[in-house]
């Protein structure tokens, strides 16, 4: 590894370009820490800060891309083999004004100055800023991960690798979970749920049930169902709050009607209720099933005796 990296101000390397104190992308910063190197981004609109890189791009365009422009490849491996052959020829091409070639210059000058690689490979991690919900869970990639209840409604940093999800608050790690691919499910650590969790930021099951009861019995029945279908009632707080807040958009009477319809069709979720209200299905009566046979006793039915 080199002692210093000088990248351009691309988004995958620099979040916010600044002449004096650029803000690095967290994943790129992790890579630099893992390989014990420093990052010094070039100044915006100053290509001369990395003149060797710009010259290298020009050389590759002339001696590699230009020579391949009329060829057609049918696999990435085939393309990479041709590029490797051309790169080898370019690096061994003698300098015009200096002794040796790029390959010999690298062997004599650069290789002795490089540091050895660490024993383990760098594992890519994705970073995201998220807000903890009232149920003290954080959503990442359609899954919910718990944090200690006292961080409810606060901003946290989520760091996710292929196997792990870590959550940080002001630089300190507050939770760590195995990454899950189950969409809409919860990963909850019991230690995050202290006896005080029944009053997380003033929200608890009795308060949600009381709000639902003031709207109507069908709303209360739906909220009760959502709270009791999860392993921990707190996992349903977010869904319950979303359902109850639909009354602000569509009115309490329509929400009550929508809940009645949702109970009839067994679609007791926030997404189903929102769809019912959005498409106005709460104001349409459920149609009775079509009649498939006529009654045997009727004035207009002749009966079998007619044909004798």
Short mmCIF file of the C-alpha atoms (twelve columns), coordinates in Angstrom:
data_MODEL
# 
_entry.id   MODEL 
# 
loop_
_atom_site.group_PDB 
_atom_site.id 
_atom_site.type_symbol 
_atom_site.label_atom_id 
_atom_site.label_alt_id 
_atom_site.label_comp_id 
_atom_site.label_asym_id 
_atom_site.label_seq_id 
_atom_site.Cartn_x 
_atom_site.Cartn_y 
_atom_site.Cartn_z 
_atom_site.pdbx_PDB_model_num 
ATOM 1   C CA . UNK A 1   0.000   0.000   0.000   1 
ATOM 2   C CA . UNK A 2   1.160   3.568   -0.661  1 
ATOM 3   C CA . UNK A 3   1.465   6.022   2.211   1 
ATOM 4   C CA . UNK A 4   -0.904  8.520   0.582   1 
ATOM 5   C CA . UNK A 5   -3.916  8.342   -1.748  1 
ATOM 6   C CA . UNK A 6   -4.788  11.371  -3.896  1 
ATOM 7   C CA . UNK A 7   -8.261  10.808  -5.394  1 
ATOM 8   C CA . UNK A 8   -10.493 13.096  -7.360  1 
ATOM 9   C CA . UNK A 9   -13.603 14.536  -5.670  1 
ATOM 10  C CA . UNK A 10  -15.915 11.764  -6.891  1 
ATOM 11  C CA . UNK A 11  -18.892 10.867  -4.681  1 
ATOM 12  C CA . UNK A 12  -17.588 7.391   -3.901  1 
ATOM 13  C CA . UNK A 13  -14.513 8.986   -2.339  1 
ATOM 14  C CA . UNK A 14  -15.494 12.464  -1.124  1 
ATOM 15  C CA . UNK A 15  -18.923 13.426  0.194   1 
ATOM 16  C CA . UNK A 16  -18.244 17.155  0.359   1 
ATOM 17  C CA . UNK A 17  -15.401 18.805  -1.491  1 
ATOM 18  C CA . UNK A 18  -13.552 21.522  0.393   1 
ATOM 19  C CA . UNK A 19  -10.268 23.288  -0.224  1 
ATOM 20  C CA . UNK A 20  -9.231  23.026  3.446   1 
ATOM 21  C CA . UNK A 21  -11.163 20.166  5.060   1 
ATOM 22  C CA . UNK A 22  -12.883 17.768  2.608   1 
ATOM 23  C CA . UNK A 23  -15.423 15.315  4.010   1 
ATOM 24  C CA . UNK A 24  -14.561 11.753  3.001   1 
ATOM 25  C CA . UNK A 25  -17.087 9.091   2.147   1 
ATOM 26  C CA . UNK A 26  -17.373 6.855   5.283   1 
ATOM 27  C CA . UNK A 27  -16.792 3.635   3.322   1 
ATOM 28  C CA . UNK A 28  -13.715 5.113   1.650   1 
ATOM 29  C CA . UNK A 29  -12.471 6.377   5.010   1 
ATOM 30  C CA . UNK A 30  -12.866 2.844   6.448   1 
ATOM 31  C CA . UNK A 31  -10.808 1.460   3.570   1 
ATOM 32  C CA . UNK A 32  -8.017  3.948   4.272   1 
ATOM 33  C CA . UNK A 33  -8.018  3.087   7.981   1 
ATOM 34  C CA . UNK A 34  -7.954  -0.645  7.238   1 
ATOM 35  C CA . UNK A 35  -4.929  -0.294  4.959   1 
ATOM 36  C CA . UNK A 36  -3.205  2.292   7.221   1 
ATOM 37  C CA . UNK A 37  -2.969  4.941   4.515   1 
ATOM 38  C CA . UNK A 38  -3.921  8.611   4.329   1 
ATOM 39  C CA . UNK A 39  -6.298  10.295  1.875   1 
ATOM 40  C CA . UNK A 40  -5.591  13.756  0.479   1 
ATOM 41  C CA . UNK A 41  -8.181  14.612  -2.202  1 
ATOM 42  C CA . UNK A 42  -7.159  16.892  -5.029  1 
ATOM 43  C CA . UNK A 43  -8.597  20.392  -5.035  1 
ATOM 44  C CA . UNK A 44  -11.835 20.787  -7.007  1 
ATOM 45  C CA . UNK A 45  -11.188 21.736  -10.651 1 
ATOM 46  C CA . UNK A 46  -7.417  21.358  -10.182 1 
ATOM 47  C CA . UNK A 47  -6.384  18.365  -12.355 1 
ATOM 48  C CA . UNK A 48  -2.715  19.315  -12.004 1 
ATOM 49  C CA . UNK A 49  -2.867  18.138  -8.368  1 
ATOM 50  C CA . UNK A 50  -2.793  14.606  -9.827  1 
ATOM 51  C CA . UNK A 51  -0.982  15.205  -13.099 1 
ATOM 52  C CA . UNK A 52  0.487   11.677  -13.211 1 
ATOM 53  C CA . UNK A 53  -3.029  10.209  -13.043 1 
ATOM 54  C CA . UNK A 54  -4.308  12.440  -15.844 1 
ATOM 55  C CA . UNK A 55  -1.325  11.481  -17.990 1 
ATOM 56  C CA . UNK A 56  -1.948  7.803   -17.218 1 
ATOM 57  C CA . UNK A 57  -5.548  8.095   -18.375 1 
ATOM 58  C CA . UNK A 58  -4.378  9.593   -21.662 1 
ATOM 59  C CA . UNK A 59  -1.850  6.796   -22.178 1 
ATOM 60  C CA . UNK A 60  -4.431  4.076   -21.539 1 
ATOM 61  C CA . UNK A 61  -6.883  5.714   -23.956 1 
ATOM 62  C CA . UNK A 62  -4.220  5.795   -26.691 1 
ATOM 63  C CA . UNK A 63  -2.451  2.453   -26.186 1 
ATOM 64  C CA . UNK A 64  -5.296  0.275   -24.864 1 
ATOM 65  C CA . UNK A 65  -8.775  1.595   -25.648 1 
ATOM 66  C CA . UNK A 66  -7.893  2.882   -29.087 1 
ATOM 67  C CA . UNK A 67  -6.407  -0.488  -30.088 1 
ATOM 68  C CA . UNK A 68  -9.512  -2.353  -28.927 1 
ATOM 69  C CA . UNK A 69  -12.117 -0.031  -30.419 1 
ATOM 70  C CA . UNK A 70  -12.738 -2.184  -33.515 1 
ATOM 71  C CA . UNK A 71  -12.847 -5.529  -31.678 1 
ATOM 72  C CA . UNK A 72  -15.902 -7.278  -30.261 1 
ATOM 73  C CA . UNK A 73  -15.800 -9.348  -27.067 1 
ATOM 74  C CA . UNK A 74  -18.359 -11.812 -25.785 1 
ATOM 75  C CA . UNK A 75  -17.266 -12.161 -22.144 1 
ATOM 76  C CA . UNK A 76  -15.649 -10.033 -19.480 1 
ATOM 77  C CA . UNK A 77  -12.841 -12.572 -19.078 1 
ATOM 78  C CA . UNK A 78  -11.961 -12.349 -22.762 1 
ATOM 79  C CA . UNK A 79  -11.876 -8.531  -22.578 1 
ATOM 80  C CA . UNK A 80  -9.706  -8.580  -19.449 1 
ATOM 81  C CA . UNK A 81  -7.175  -10.914 -21.093 1 
ATOM 82  C CA . UNK A 82  -6.721  -8.553  -24.022 1 
ATOM 83  C CA . UNK A 83  -6.436  -5.524  -21.698 1 
ATOM 84  C CA . UNK A 84  -3.807  -7.332  -19.590 1 
ATOM 85  C CA . UNK A 85  -1.729  -8.101  -22.687 1 
ATOM 86  C CA . UNK A 86  -1.861  -4.487  -23.877 1 
ATOM 87  C CA . UNK A 87  -1.089  -3.131  -20.383 1 
ATOM 88  C CA . UNK A 88  1.947   -5.411  -20.146 1 
ATOM 89  C CA . UNK A 89  3.203   -4.129  -23.499 1 
ATOM 90  C CA . UNK A 90  2.576   -0.505  -22.457 1 
ATOM 91  C CA . UNK A 91  4.453   -0.873  -19.172 1 
ATOM 92  C CA . UNK A 92  7.427   -2.555  -20.895 1 
ATOM 93  C CA . UNK A 93  7.600   0.070   -23.662 1 
ATOM 94  C CA . UNK A 94  10.920  1.949   -23.305 1 
ATOM 95  C CA . UNK A 95  10.918  5.600   -22.325 1 
ATOM 96  C CA . UNK A 96  11.932  8.026   -25.059 1 
ATOM 97  C CA . UNK A 97  14.054  10.376  -22.947 1 
ATOM 98  C CA . UNK A 98  14.808  8.294   -19.849 1 
ATOM 99  C CA . UNK A 99  16.428  4.898   -19.365 1 
ATOM 100 C CA . UNK A 100 14.215  1.900   -18.700 1 
ATOM 101 C CA . UNK A 101 10.429  1.559   -18.847 1 
ATOM 102 C CA . UNK A 102 7.419   2.043   -16.598 1 
ATOM 103 C CA . UNK A 103 7.775   -1.512  -15.348 1 
ATOM 104 C CA . UNK A 104 11.443  -1.059  -14.390 1 
ATOM 105 C CA . UNK A 105 10.728  2.335   -12.789 1 
ATOM 106 C CA . UNK A 106 8.010   0.744   -10.650 1 
ATOM 107 C CA . UNK A 107 10.362  -2.080  -9.625  1 
ATOM 108 C CA . UNK A 108 13.240  0.249   -8.740  1 
ATOM 109 C CA . UNK A 109 11.384  3.215   -7.201  1 
ATOM 110 C CA . UNK A 110 7.811   2.454   -6.196  1 
ATOM 111 C CA . UNK A 111 7.834   -1.159  -5.005  1 
ATOM 112 C CA . UNK A 112 10.481  -0.625  -2.257  1 
ATOM 113 C CA . UNK A 113 8.474   2.316   -0.881  1 
ATOM 114 C CA . UNK A 114 5.165   0.396   -0.660  1 
ATOM 115 C CA . UNK A 115 3.936   -0.953  2.672   1 
ATOM 116 C CA . UNK A 116 2.848   -4.586  3.055   1 
ATOM 117 C CA . UNK A 117 -0.864  -5.362  2.904   1 
ATOM 118 C CA . UNK A 118 -2.681  -6.290  6.131   1 
ATOM 119 C CA . UNK A 119 -3.422  -9.942  6.826   1 
ATOM 120 C CA . UNK A 120 -7.169  -9.605  6.224   1 
ATOM 121 C CA . UNK A 121 -8.986  -8.192  3.218   1 
ATOM 122 C CA . UNK A 122 -11.060 -5.047  3.514   1 
ATOM 123 C CA . UNK A 123 -14.777 -5.770  3.895   1 
ATOM 124 C CA . UNK A 124 -16.984 -3.182  2.224   1 
ATOM 125 C CA . UNK A 125 -19.455 -1.465  4.568   1 
ATOM 126 C CA . UNK A 126 -22.409 0.695   3.606   1 
ATOM 127 C CA . UNK A 127 -23.180 3.730   5.790   1 
ATOM 128 C CA . UNK A 128 -26.555 5.383   6.286   1 
ATOM 129 C CA . UNK A 129 -27.994 8.019   8.634   1 
ATOM 130 C CA . UNK A 130 -31.324 6.903   10.121  1 
ATOM 131 C CA . UNK A 131 -33.818 8.050   12.747  1 
ATOM 132 C CA . UNK A 132 -34.774 5.624   15.505  1 
ATOM 133 C CA . UNK A 133 -38.528 5.046   15.641  1 
ATOM 134 C CA . UNK A 134 -40.732 5.277   18.714  1 
ATOM 135 C CA . UNK A 135 -40.425 1.485   18.943  1 
ATOM 136 C CA . UNK A 136 -36.617 1.975   19.271  1 
ATOM 137 C CA . UNK A 137 -35.989 0.098   16.023  1 
ATOM 138 C CA . UNK A 138 -34.055 1.324   12.994  1 
ATOM 139 C CA . UNK A 139 -35.018 0.348   9.459   1 
ATOM 140 C CA . UNK A 140 -32.250 -0.773  7.113   1 
ATOM 141 C CA . UNK A 141 -32.818 -2.608  3.837   1 
ATOM 142 C CA . UNK A 142 -36.490 -3.257  4.767   1 
ATOM 143 C CA . UNK A 143 -35.579 -4.931  8.089   1 
ATOM 144 C CA . UNK A 144 -35.849 -3.451  11.605  1 
ATOM 145 C CA . UNK A 145 -33.027 -3.611  14.163  1 
ATOM 146 C CA . UNK A 146 -33.330 -2.637  17.824  1 
ATOM 147 C CA . UNK A 147 -31.251 -0.151  19.797  1 
ATOM 148 C CA . UNK A 148 -31.452 0.688   23.513  1 
ATOM 149 C CA . UNK A 149 -34.810 2.365   24.156  1 
ATOM 150 C CA . UNK A 150 -33.273 5.638   25.376  1 
ATOM 151 C CA . UNK A 151 -32.178 6.419   21.791  1 
ATOM 152 C CA . UNK A 152 -35.751 6.512   20.482  1 
ATOM 153 C CA . UNK A 153 -36.330 9.354   17.976  1 
ATOM 154 C CA . UNK A 154 -32.621 10.177  17.753  1 
ATOM 155 C CA . UNK A 155 -30.336 10.174  14.734  1 
ATOM 156 C CA . UNK A 156 -27.921 7.248   14.452  1 
ATOM 157 C CA . UNK A 157 -25.334 6.062   11.936  1 
ATOM 158 C CA . UNK A 158 -25.903 2.621   10.455  1 
ATOM 159 C CA . UNK A 159 -22.895 0.628   9.239   1 
ATOM 160 C CA . UNK A 160 -23.824 -2.518  7.337   1 
ATOM 161 C CA . UNK A 161 -21.514 -5.180  5.941   1 
ATOM 162 C CA . UNK A 162 -22.505 -8.404  4.206   1 
ATOM 163 C CA . UNK A 163 -22.997 -10.145 7.568   1 
ATOM 164 C CA . UNK A 164 -23.353 -7.458  10.261  1 
ATOM 165 C CA . UNK A 165 -25.360 -4.310  11.008  1 
ATOM 166 C CA . UNK A 166 -23.852 -1.885  13.534  1 
ATOM 167 C CA . UNK A 167 -25.482 1.255   14.909  1 
ATOM 168 C CA . UNK A 168 -23.541 4.263   16.206  1 
ATOM 169 C CA . UNK A 169 -24.630 7.337   18.149  1 
ATOM 170 C CA . UNK A 170 -22.171 10.235  18.123  1 
ATOM 171 C CA . UNK A 171 -19.321 7.896   17.264  1 
ATOM 172 C CA . UNK A 172 -20.085 5.264   19.924  1 
ATOM 173 C CA . UNK A 173 -21.459 1.868   18.967  1 
ATOM 174 C CA . UNK A 174 -24.777 1.253   20.700  1 
ATOM 175 C CA . UNK A 175 -25.928 -1.973  19.007  1 
ATOM 176 C CA . UNK A 176 -24.755 -4.747  16.717  1 
ATOM 177 C CA . UNK A 177 -26.846 -7.401  14.922  1 
ATOM 178 C CA . UNK A 178 -26.416 -10.160 12.393  1 
ATOM 179 C CA . UNK A 179 -27.758 -8.901  9.084   1 
ATOM 180 C CA . UNK A 180 -31.110 -10.352 8.086   1 
ATOM 181 C CA . UNK A 181 -32.658 -10.622 4.627   1 
ATOM 182 C CA . UNK A 182 -36.236 -10.996 5.944   1 
ATOM 183 C CA . UNK A 183 -38.229 -7.993  4.734   1 
ATOM 184 C CA . UNK A 184 -40.567 -6.308  7.210   1 
ATOM 185 C CA . UNK A 185 -39.355 -8.409  10.165  1 
ATOM 186 C CA . UNK A 186 -37.698 -7.321  13.417  1 
ATOM 187 C CA . UNK A 187 -34.443 -8.258  15.104  1 
ATOM 188 C CA . UNK A 188 -34.804 -7.324  18.765  1 
ATOM 189 C CA . UNK A 189 -32.389 -7.732  21.668  1 
ATOM 190 C CA . UNK A 190 -34.235 -8.221  24.956  1 
ATOM 191 C CA . UNK A 191 -31.567 -6.198  26.779  1 
ATOM 192 C CA . UNK A 192 -32.689 -3.139  24.810  1 
ATOM 193 C CA . UNK A 193 -36.140 -3.435  26.435  1 
ATOM 194 C CA . UNK A 194 -35.902 -2.268  30.023  1 
ATOM 195 C CA . UNK A 195 -38.979 -1.909  32.288  1 
ATOM 196 C CA . UNK A 196 -39.111 1.722   31.216  1 
ATOM 197 C CA . UNK A 197 -39.880 0.730   27.610  1 
ATOM 198 C CA . UNK A 198 -43.601 0.960   28.316  1 
ATOM 199 C CA . UNK A 199 -43.190 4.709   28.316  1 
ATOM 200 C CA . UNK A 200 -40.835 5.263   25.405  1 
ATOM 201 C CA . UNK A 201 -41.099 8.957   24.668  1 
ATOM 202 C CA . UNK A 202 -44.666 8.870   26.018  1 
ATOM 203 C CA . UNK A 203 -45.875 6.183   23.587  1 
ATOM 204 C CA . UNK A 204 -47.167 2.869   24.906  1 
ATOM 205 C CA . UNK A 205 -49.852 0.302   24.153  1 
ATOM 206 C CA . UNK A 206 -52.551 1.796   26.450  1 
ATOM 207 C CA . UNK A 207 -52.107 5.235   24.885  1 
ATOM 208 C CA . UNK A 208 -52.389 3.823   21.361  1 
ATOM 209 C CA . UNK A 209 -55.476 1.784   22.323  1 
ATOM 210 C CA . UNK A 210 -57.065 4.859   23.919  1 
ATOM 211 C CA . UNK A 211 -56.502 6.917   20.740  1 
ATOM 212 C CA . UNK A 212 -57.962 4.124   18.617  1 
ATOM 213 C CA . UNK A 213 -60.985 3.764   20.923  1 
ATOM 214 C CA . UNK A 214 -61.836 7.449   20.511  1 
ATOM 215 C CA . UNK A 215 -62.006 6.953   16.723  1 
ATOM 216 C CA . UNK A 216 -64.131 3.822   16.675  1 
ATOM 217 C CA . UNK A 217 -64.427 0.139   17.643  1 
ATOM 218 C CA . UNK A 218 -63.139 -1.173  14.337  1 
ATOM 219 C CA . UNK A 219 -59.997 0.984   14.564  1 
ATOM 220 C CA . UNK A 220 -59.469 -0.264  18.123  1 
ATOM 221 C CA . UNK A 221 -59.817 -3.870  16.966  1 
ATOM 222 C CA . UNK A 222 -57.211 -3.361  14.230  1 
ATOM 223 C CA . UNK A 223 -54.746 -1.697  16.619  1 
ATOM 224 C CA . UNK A 224 -55.205 -4.486  19.146  1 
ATOM 225 C CA . UNK A 225 -54.528 -7.060  16.433  1 
ATOM 226 C CA . UNK A 226 -51.324 -5.304  15.293  1 
ATOM 227 C CA . UNK A 227 -50.014 -5.067  18.868  1 
ATOM 228 C CA . UNK A 228 -50.628 -8.729  19.634  1 
ATOM 229 C CA . UNK A 229 -49.359 -10.296 16.416  1 
ATOM 230 C CA . UNK A 230 -45.718 -9.395  17.165  1 
ATOM 231 C CA . UNK A 231 -43.357 -11.058 19.599  1 
ATOM 232 C CA . UNK A 232 -43.034 -7.752  21.453  1 
ATOM 233 C CA . UNK A 233 -45.900 -5.222  21.338  1 
ATOM 234 C CA . UNK A 234 -43.318 -2.448  20.919  1 
ATOM 235 C CA . UNK A 235 -42.542 -3.818  17.455  1 
ATOM 236 C CA . UNK A 236 -46.051 -2.786  16.413  1 
ATOM 237 C CA . UNK A 237 -45.870 0.792   17.709  1 
ATOM 238 C CA . UNK A 238 -44.624 2.149   14.371  1 
ATOM 239 C CA . UNK A 239 -47.411 0.446   12.377  1 
ATOM 240 C CA . UNK A 240 -50.064 1.510   14.899  1 
ATOM 241 C CA . UNK A 241 -48.925 5.106   14.798  1 
ATOM 242 C CA . UNK A 242 -49.028 5.057   10.999  1 
ATOM 243 C CA . UNK A 243 -52.573 3.656   11.014  1 
ATOM 244 C CA . UNK A 244 -53.846 6.199   13.530  1 
ATOM 245 C CA . UNK A 245 -52.237 9.106   11.677  1 
ATOM 246 C CA . UNK A 246 -54.226 8.190   8.568   1 
ATOM 247 C CA . UNK A 247 -57.143 9.880   10.337  1 
ATOM 248 C CA . UNK A 248 -55.373 13.240  9.917   1 
ATOM 249 C CA . UNK A 249 -55.311 12.788  6.138   1 
ATOM 250 C CA . UNK A 250 -58.638 11.064  5.489   1 
ATOM 251 C CA . UNK A 251 -60.700 11.807  8.607   1 
ATOM 252 C CA . UNK A 252 -61.745 9.601   11.501  1 
ATOM 253 C CA . UNK A 253 -65.026 8.395   9.943   1 
ATOM 254 C CA . UNK A 254 -63.275 7.148   6.798   1 
ATOM 255 C CA . UNK A 255 -60.571 5.426   8.854   1 
ATOM 256 C CA . UNK A 256 -63.249 3.660   10.887  1 
ATOM 257 C CA . UNK A 257 -64.966 2.518   7.672   1 
ATOM 258 C CA . UNK A 258 -61.647 1.401   6.197   1 
ATOM 259 C CA . UNK A 259 -60.869 -0.645  9.305   1 
ATOM 260 C CA . UNK A 260 -64.294 -2.274  9.090   1 
ATOM 261 C CA . UNK A 261 -63.583 -3.256  5.493   1 
ATOM 262 C CA . UNK A 262 -60.064 -4.441  6.375   1 
ATOM 263 C CA . UNK A 263 -61.521 -6.722  9.056   1 
ATOM 264 C CA . UNK A 264 -64.019 -8.163  6.551   1 
ATOM 265 C CA . UNK A 265 -61.310 -9.005  4.018   1 
ATOM 266 C CA . UNK A 266 -58.658 -9.898  6.645   1 
ATOM 267 C CA . UNK A 267 -56.152 -7.263  5.523   1 
ATOM 268 C CA . UNK A 268 -55.088 -5.805  8.862   1 
ATOM 269 C CA . UNK A 269 -51.944 -3.855  8.057   1 
ATOM 270 C CA . UNK A 270 -50.917 -0.258  7.544   1 
ATOM 271 C CA . UNK A 271 -50.250 -0.827  3.840   1 
ATOM 272 C CA . UNK A 272 -53.683 -2.399  3.267   1 
ATOM 273 C CA . UNK A 273 -55.513 0.377   5.111   1 
ATOM 274 C CA . UNK A 274 -53.634 3.072   3.238   1 
ATOM 275 C CA . UNK A 275 -54.520 1.401   -0.072  1 
ATOM 276 C CA . UNK A 276 -58.200 1.126   0.918   1 
ATOM 277 C CA . UNK A 277 -58.363 4.827   1.758   1 
ATOM 278 C CA . UNK A 278 -56.326 5.918   -1.251  1 
ATOM 279 C CA . UNK A 279 -58.631 4.134   -3.699  1 
ATOM 280 C CA . UNK A 280 -61.828 5.082   -1.856  1 
ATOM 281 C CA . UNK A 281 -62.772 1.479   -1.124  1 
ATOM 282 C CA . UNK A 282 -63.992 2.471   2.341   1 
ATOM 283 C CA . UNK A 283 -66.955 4.319   0.796   1 
ATOM 284 C CA . UNK A 284 -67.925 1.413   -1.442  1 
ATOM 285 C CA . UNK A 285 -70.076 -1.283  0.100   1 
ATOM 286 C CA . UNK A 286 -68.920 -4.839  -0.233  1 
ATOM 287 C CA . UNK A 287 -71.036 -6.362  -2.961  1 
ATOM 288 C CA . UNK A 288 -72.947 -9.520  -2.152  1 
ATOM 289 C CA . UNK A 289 -71.932 -12.622 -4.097  1 
ATOM 290 C CA . UNK A 290 -73.780 -13.042 -7.392  1 
ATOM 291 C CA . UNK A 291 -76.834 -15.319 -7.268  1 
ATOM 292 C CA . UNK A 292 -76.024 -18.575 -9.021  1 
ATOM 293 C CA . UNK A 293 -79.448 -20.294 -8.875  1 
ATOM 294 C CA . UNK A 294 -83.107 -19.259 -8.806  1 
ATOM 295 C CA . UNK A 295 -85.448 -20.256 -5.974  1 
ATOM 296 C CA . UNK A 296 -87.660 -23.244 -6.729  1 
ATOM 297 C CA . UNK A 297 -90.868 -21.447 -5.680  1 
ATOM 298 C CA . UNK A 298 -91.411 -18.347 -7.800  1 
ATOM 299 C CA . UNK A 299 -94.268 -16.957 -9.960  1 
ATOM 300 C CA . UNK A 300 -92.078 -16.907 -13.044 1 
ATOM 301 C CA . UNK A 301 -90.737 -20.422 -12.616 1 
ATOM 302 C CA . UNK A 302 -92.860 -22.902 -14.595 1 
ATOM 303 C CA . UNK A 303 -91.635 -26.036 -12.897 1 
ATOM 304 C CA . UNK A 304 -91.441 -29.584 -14.301 1 
ATOM 305 C CA . UNK A 305 -95.255 -30.057 -14.318 1 
ATOM 306 C CA . UNK A 306 -95.557 -27.452 -17.100 1 
ATOM 307 C CA . UNK A 307 -93.964 -29.790 -19.598 1 
ATOM 308 C CA . UNK A 308 -96.280 -32.801 -18.948 1 
# 
